[in-house]
Amino acid sequence: MKRKRIVVMGFMGSMPIAGVIWQHIHYIVGLQRLGHDVYYVEDSARIPYNPETFEVTTEFDYTAGLLNRLAREFEFRNRWAFCARYLPGNPTAGLRLKRIRQLYREADAILNICGAQEFNDDLLVSDRILYIESDPGVEQIKIDKGVKSTIQYLGRHHALFTFGENIGTKSFPVPTHGLKWLPTRQPVVTDLWRTRRSPPRTAVFTSVANWSTSGLKDITWRGKKYLWSKSREFLRFIAAPKKAGETFELATNIEHAATRAKFERNGWRLTSPLQMSVDYWLYRDYVQRSKGEFTVAKDQYVRLNTGWFSDRSACYLAAGRPVITQETGFTKFYGGERGLLSFRTLNEIANAVKSINADYTKHSQAAYALAREVFEAETVLKSILERAGI
């Protein structure tokens, strides 16, 4: 593939949580390894979050420092920018605004990661903006409901990609109204996660979750409400550790004492996600030290049968850690057996744990092999560019 100039647009500086950071880094490093000239740009009216002070602030010193450090570690020095559109004069860190505008004019492709980038006049000079949707369901419902702002926003993109691999098929109930949704997956640079160390004997199945995000993207469709939250699904399967005879650990922020106690009575070990959510290397270590992952999916992904799969779960697989996760329709395309097992019931969870414990080495090797085959960043990103005609 001919070398291209590609801009990755995202929000890992303004929302500097470890999982978000890794999600973006995989795009940057994957595109670099394909031989492209890669830039990272944040250009938004969103006010950044500072995890050291736990506040949203108009100052962007922390954001700039983090992006500069990431640029050094992952080799995009002098190829990053943060533009504070929320301040008069649009001040920047990294590249100057003049250079950002030049990139928009000259880039062969601009990747709108998670579809989170709002448009401005500078950016709209490009007709090569690719929408990369990580949360399928909401935008498709908005289109079906005729929300003009969504229709106009999506229409300004050169191509639409989604993690919802069932979207546009008979397996997904929401009409697409002529929009061409192209299936894709979260790219993972597998060698950044691979470890030859076996998990310690005391290792357990773990996961990391933001306990309650409901309300942010909840949506009603045809008389039913679909939640953008995992909390209800975790509560549905709260008896999973007891049923499986296995301790499960969840790094999450449950504040309600009675809810925490209910989890603990059912064999859960709860731990704070605070330190690992700020330190992306510590986050990786947590995944690598785990026996595997047990997790659920958000209500929307499950009930709409989107075919979605978690970028964090893909990282567990890349570390050679087997994953047990809730069925969203993804097993139509991959997984469901060794290394990656899905469930709809408590019995299926118990059987999955039993299978992994019976031959952990086999499942560990299969997990890594699946990550390489399905989620390897270079493969995923090459496919995106080719199908977008870049």
C-alpha positions as CSV (number, residue, x, y, z in Angstrom):
1,M,0.0,0.0,0.0
2,K,1.3,3.4,-1.0
3,R,2.3,5.7,2.0
4,K,-0.5,8.0,3.0
5,R,-0.8,10.9,5.3
6,I,-3.4,10.0,7.9
7,V,-4.9,12.0,10.8
8,V,-6.3,10.1,13.8
9,M,-8.8,12.3,15.6
10,G,-9.9,11.3,19.1
11,F,-10.2,12.2,22.8
12,M,-7.5,10.3,24.7
13,G,-6.0,13.6,26.0
14,S,-9.3,15.2,27.1
15,M,-10.5,11.9,28.6
16,P,-7.2,10.3,29.7
17,I,-8.5,7.0,31.0
18,A,-6.3,4.0,30.4
19,G,-8.7,2.0,28.3
20,V,-9.4,5.1,26.1
21,I,-5.7,5.7,25.7
22,W,-5.0,2.2,24.5
23,Q,-7.9,2.3,22.1
24,H,-6.4,5.3,20.3
25,I,-2.8,4.1,20.5
26,H,-3.7,0.9,18.6
27,Y,-4.9,3.1,15.6
28,I,-1.8,5.2,15.7
29,V,0.8,2.4,16.0
30,G,-1.1,0.1,13.6
31,L,-1.2,2.8,10.9
32,Q,2.5,3.5,11.5
33,R,3.4,-0.1,11.0
34,L,1.5,-0.1,7.7
35,G,4.1,2.6,6.7
36,H,1.8,5.6,6.8
37,D,2.6,9.2,8.0
38,V,0.4,9.4,11.0
39,Y,-0.7,12.4,13.0
40,Y,-2.9,12.6,16.2
41,V,-5.2,15.6,16.6
42,E,-7.7,16.6,19.2
43,D,-9.7,19.6,18.0
44,S,-12.8,20.0,20.2
45,A,-15.0,22.3,22.2
46,R,-15.1,19.6,24.9
47,I,-13.4,20.7,28.1
48,P,-10.8,18.2,29.2
49,Y,-10.9,16.1,32.3
50,N,-7.9,16.1,34.7
51,P,-7.7,12.7,36.6
52,E,-5.2,14.1,39.1
53,T,-7.6,16.8,40.4
54,F,-10.8,14.9,39.4
55,E,-12.2,17.9,37.7
56,V,-13.2,19.1,34.2
57,T,-11.1,22.2,33.6
58,T,-10.4,24.7,30.8
59,E,-6.7,24.4,31.5
60,F,-5.0,21.8,29.3
61,D,-1.6,21.4,30.8
62,Y,-2.2,17.8,31.9
63,T,-3.7,17.0,28.5
64,A,-0.7,18.4,26.7
65,G,1.8,16.7,29.0
66,L,0.1,13.3,28.5
67,L,0.0,13.7,24.7
68,N,3.6,14.7,24.6
69,R,4.6,11.7,26.7
70,L,2.6,9.3,24.5
71,A,4.1,10.8,21.4
72,R,7.6,10.0,22.8
73,E,6.7,6.5,23.8
74,F,4.8,5.6,20.7
75,E,6.9,7.5,18.1
76,F,4.6,10.3,16.9
77,R,6.8,13.2,18.2
78,N,6.0,16.5,16.5
79,R,2.9,14.8,15.0
80,W,0.3,15.7,17.6
81,A,-1.9,18.6,18.5
82,F,-4.5,19.7,21.0
83,C,-6.7,22.6,19.9
84,A,-8.9,24.1,22.6
85,R,-11.9,25.3,20.6
86,Y,-13.6,26.2,23.8
87,L,-11.3,29.1,24.4
88,P,-11.0,32.4,22.5
89,G,-8.4,32.3,19.8
90,N,-8.4,28.5,19.7
91,P,-5.0,28.0,21.5
92,T,-3.1,24.9,20.8
93,A,-0.5,22.6,22.3
94,G,1.8,20.6,20.0
95,L,1.3,21.7,16.4
96,R,0.0,25.2,15.7
97,L,-3.4,25.8,14.3
98,K,-2.0,26.8,10.9
99,R,-0.4,23.3,10.7
100,I,-3.6,21.6,11.8
101,R,-5.5,23.3,9.1
102,Q,-2.9,22.3,6.5
103,L,-3.2,18.7,7.7
104,Y,-7.0,18.8,7.2
105,R,-6.5,20.0,3.6
106,E,-3.7,17.5,2.7
107,A,-4.6,14.3,4.6
108,D,-5.5,11.3,2.6
109,A,-7.8,10.1,5.4
110,I,-9.0,11.5,8.7
111,L,-10.2,8.8,11.2
112,N,-13.0,10.0,13.5
113,I,-12.5,7.6,16.3
114,C,-15.7,6.6,18.2
115,G,-17.5,9.1,16.0
116,A,-16.8,11.7,18.8
117,Q,-15.4,14.5,16.7
118,E,-17.6,17.5,16.2
119,F,-17.2,19.4,12.9
120,N,-15.9,22.9,12.5
121,D,-15.2,24.9,9.3
122,D,-11.5,24.0,9.3
123,L,-12.2,20.3,9.4
124,L,-14.9,20.4,6.8
125,V,-12.5,21.2,4.1
126,S,-11.8,17.5,4.0
127,D,-13.9,15.0,2.1
128,R,-11.9,12.0,3.4
129,I,-13.3,11.8,7.0
130,L,-14.0,8.2,8.1
131,Y,-16.6,7.6,10.8
132,I,-15.4,4.8,13.2
133,E,-18.3,3.8,15.4
134,S,-17.5,1.9,18.6
135,D,-21.0,2.0,20.2
136,P,-23.5,0.6,17.7
137,G,-27.2,1.0,18.1
138,V,-27.9,4.6,19.1
139,E,-27.0,6.4,15.8
140,Q,-29.0,3.8,13.8
141,I,-32.0,4.4,16.0
142,K,-31.7,8.1,15.6
143,I,-31.6,7.7,11.8
144,D,-34.7,5.5,12.0
145,K,-36.4,8.2,14.1
146,G,-35.5,10.9,11.5
147,V,-33.1,13.0,13.7
148,K,-31.9,15.6,11.3
149,S,-28.7,16.5,13.1
150,T,-27.6,12.8,13.1
151,I,-28.5,12.4,9.4
152,Q,-26.5,15.5,8.5
153,Y,-23.6,14.6,10.7
154,L,-23.2,11.1,9.3
155,G,-23.7,12.3,5.8
156,R,-20.6,14.5,6.0
157,H,-18.4,11.4,6.2
158,H,-16.7,9.7,3.3
159,A,-17.5,6.2,4.8
160,L,-19.2,4.8,7.8
161,F,-17.6,1.9,9.8
162,T,-19.1,0.2,12.9
163,F,-18.1,-2.4,15.5
164,G,-21.7,-3.6,15.2
165,E,-21.0,-6.4,12.6
166,N,-24.7,-7.3,12.4
167,I,-25.8,-3.8,11.4
168,G,-27.3,-3.8,7.9
169,T,-28.1,-7.5,8.1
170,K,-31.3,-9.4,8.9
171,S,-29.8,-10.1,12.4
172,F,-30.1,-6.4,13.4
173,P,-33.7,-5.1,13.8
174,V,-33.1,-1.4,13.1
175,P,-33.6,-0.3,9.5
176,T,-30.5,1.5,8.0
177,H,-32.4,3.7,5.5
178,G,-29.9,3.3,2.7
179,L,-26.8,4.1,4.8
180,K,-24.0,1.8,4.0
181,W,-22.5,0.6,7.3
182,L,-19.2,-1.3,6.9
183,P,-18.3,-3.7,9.6
184,T,-15.0,-3.4,11.4
185,R,-13.3,-4.3,14.7
186,Q,-11.2,-2.7,17.3
187,P,-7.6,-2.9,16.1
188,V,-5.1,-4.2,18.7
189,V,-1.3,-4.2,18.4
190,T,-1.0,-7.7,19.8
191,D,2.7,-7.5,20.6
192,L,2.1,-4.7,23.0
193,W,0.0,-7.1,25.1
194,R,1.6,-10.5,24.6
195,T,3.3,-11.9,27.6
196,R,5.1,-15.3,27.9
197,R,4.5,-15.3,31.6
198,S,1.8,-17.6,32.9
199,P,-0.7,-15.9,35.3
200,P,0.2,-16.5,39.0
201,R,-1.5,-19.4,40.8
202,T,-3.7,-16.9,42.7
203,A,-4.9,-15.2,39.5
204,V,-8.7,-14.9,38.9
205,F,-11.0,-13.9,36.1
206,T,-11.1,-10.1,36.2
207,S,-12.6,-7.1,34.3
208,V,-12.6,-3.3,34.4
209,A,-15.9,-1.4,34.2
210,N,-17.4,2.0,34.7
211,W,-20.3,1.0,36.9
212,S,-23.1,3.3,35.8
213,T,-23.1,5.2,32.5
214,S,-26.8,4.9,32.0
215,G,-28.5,8.1,30.9
216,L,-25.6,9.2,28.7
217,K,-26.7,7.3,25.6
218,D,-29.9,5.6,26.7
219,I,-32.5,5.7,23.9
220,T,-36.1,4.6,23.4
221,W,-37.1,2.8,20.2
222,R,-40.5,1.5,19.3
223,G,-41.7,1.7,22.9
224,K,-38.7,0.1,24.5
225,K,-35.8,1.7,26.4
226,Y,-32.3,0.5,25.6
227,L,-29.6,1.3,28.2
228,W,-26.0,2.4,27.6
229,S,-24.8,0.7,30.7
230,K,-23.4,-2.6,31.9
231,S,-24.7,-2.3,35.5
232,R,-28.0,-4.0,34.8
233,E,-26.3,-6.9,33.0
234,F,-23.8,-7.4,35.8
235,L,-26.8,-7.5,38.3
236,R,-28.6,-10.1,36.1
237,F,-25.6,-12.4,36.4
238,I,-24.5,-11.5,39.9
239,A,-24.6,-15.1,40.9
240,A,-22.1,-16.1,38.3
241,P,-19.0,-16.7,40.6
242,K,-21.0,-18.8,43.0
243,K,-22.6,-20.8,40.2
244,A,-19.1,-21.4,38.6
245,G,-17.4,-22.0,41.9
246,E,-14.8,-19.4,41.0
247,T,-13.8,-15.9,42.4
248,F,-14.4,-13.1,39.9
249,E,-12.8,-9.7,40.4
250,L,-14.3,-6.5,39.1
251,A,-12.4,-3.2,39.1
252,T,-15.2,-0.7,39.3
253,N,-16.7,2.2,41.2
254,I,-19.8,0.9,42.9
255,E,-20.6,3.5,45.6
256,H,-23.9,2.0,46.9
257,A,-22.9,-0.1,50.0
258,A,-25.8,-2.5,49.7
259,T,-25.0,-3.2,46.1
260,R,-21.3,-3.8,46.9
261,A,-22.3,-6.2,49.7
262,K,-24.6,-8.1,47.3
263,F,-21.7,-8.6,44.9
264,E,-19.4,-9.8,47.7
265,R,-21.9,-12.3,49.0
266,N,-22.0,-13.8,45.5
267,G,-18.3,-14.4,45.3
268,W,-17.1,-11.2,43.7
269,R,-14.0,-9.4,44.7
270,L,-14.3,-5.7,44.1
271,T,-11.3,-3.4,43.7
272,S,-10.8,0.2,42.9
273,P,-10.1,1.1,39.2
274,L,-8.7,4.5,40.1
275,Q,-4.9,3.9,39.9
276,M,-5.0,1.7,36.8
277,S,-7.4,4.0,35.0
278,V,-4.8,6.7,35.1
279,D,-1.7,4.6,34.5
280,Y,-2.0,2.9,31.1
281,W,0.9,0.6,31.8
282,L,-0.5,-0.5,35.1
283,Y,-3.8,-1.2,33.3
284,R,-1.9,-3.5,30.9
285,D,-0.2,-5.2,33.8
286,Y,-3.6,-5.9,35.4
287,V,-4.8,-7.6,32.3
288,Q,-1.6,-9.6,32.0
289,R,-1.7,-10.7,35.6
290,S,-5.3,-12.0,35.2
291,K,-6.4,-15.6,34.7
292,G,-8.8,-14.3,32.0
293,E,-11.7,-12.0,31.7
294,F,-15.3,-12.4,32.7
295,T,-17.6,-9.6,31.6
296,V,-21.0,-8.6,30.4
297,A,-22.0,-6.2,27.5
298,K,-24.2,-3.1,27.6
299,D,-27.9,-3.7,27.4
300,Q,-28.1,-2.0,24.0
301,Y,-25.5,-4.3,22.4
302,V,-27.2,-7.4,23.7
303,R,-30.9,-6.7,23.0
304,L,-30.2,-5.2,19.6
305,N,-28.0,-8.2,18.7
306,T,-25.4,-5.7,17.3
307,G,-22.5,-8.1,16.9
308,W,-20.4,-5.7,19.0
309,F,-17.2,-6.9,20.8
310,S,-15.2,-5.1,23.5
311,D,-11.8,-3.5,22.7
312,R,-10.7,-4.3,26.3
313,S,-11.7,-8.0,25.8
314,A,-9.6,-8.0,22.6
315,C,-6.6,-6.9,24.7
316,Y,-7.2,-9.8,27.1
317,L,-7.1,-12.1,24.2
318,A,-3.9,-10.5,22.9
319,A,-2.3,-11.2,26.3
320,G,-3.3,-14.8,25.9
321,R,-6.0,-14.5,28.6
322,P,-9.2,-16.4,27.8
323,V,-12.4,-14.3,27.7
324,I,-15.9,-15.3,28.9
325,T,-18.3,-12.6,27.6
326,Q,-22.0,-12.0,27.0
327,E,-23.3,-12.9,23.6
328,T,-24.1,-9.9,21.4
329,G,-24.2,-11.8,18.1
330,F,-20.4,-11.7,17.6
331,T,-20.1,-15.5,17.5
332,K,-21.7,-15.4,14.1
333,F,-18.3,-14.1,12.9
334,Y,-15.6,-15.5,15.4
335,G,-15.2,-17.0,18.8
336,G,-17.6,-19.1,20.8
337,E,-15.1,-21.9,21.4
338,R,-11.5,-22.1,22.6
339,G,-10.1,-18.9,24.0
340,L,-13.3,-16.9,23.6
341,L,-16.6,-18.2,25.0
342,S,-19.9,-16.5,25.1
343,F,-22.9,-16.9,27.3
344,R,-26.6,-16.1,27.7
345,T,-27.2,-18.0,30.9
346,L,-25.6,-18.8,34.3
347,N,-25.2,-22.4,33.3
348,E,-23.2,-21.4,30.2
349,I,-20.9,-19.2,32.4
350,A,-20.2,-22.2,34.7
351,N,-19.6,-24.5,31.7
352,A,-17.2,-21.9,30.2
353,V,-15.2,-21.7,33.4
354,K,-15.1,-25.5,33.7
355,S,-13.8,-25.8,30.1
356,I,-11.0,-23.2,30.6
357,N,-9.9,-24.8,33.9
358,A,-9.8,-28.2,32.3
359,D,-7.1,-27.1,29.8
360,Y,-5.9,-23.6,30.5
361,T,-2.9,-23.8,28.2
362,K,-5.1,-24.7,25.2
363,H,-7.5,-21.8,25.8
364,S,-4.6,-19.3,26.4
365,Q,-3.0,-20.2,23.1
366,A,-6.3,-20.1,21.3
367,A,-7.0,-16.6,22.8
368,Y,-3.8,-15.2,21.4
369,A,-4.2,-16.9,18.1
370,L,-7.7,-15.4,17.8
371,A,-6.5,-11.9,18.6
372,R,-3.8,-12.2,15.9
373,E,-6.3,-13.5,13.3
374,V,-9.3,-11.2,14.1
375,F,-8.0,-8.0,15.8
376,E,-4.4,-7.5,14.7
377,A,-4.2,-3.7,14.0
378,E,-2.4,-3.9,10.7
379,T,-5.0,-6.2,9.3
380,V,-8.0,-4.3,10.6
381,L,-6.7,-0.9,9.5
382,K,-5.6,-2.0,6.1
383,S,-9.1,-3.3,5.5
384,I,-10.6,0.0,6.6
385,L,-8.5,2.0,4.2
386,E,-9.0,-0.3,1.3
387,R,-12.8,-0.4,1.7
388,A,-12.9,3.4,2.0
389,G,-11.0,3.7,-1.2
390,I,-8.0,5.4,0.4
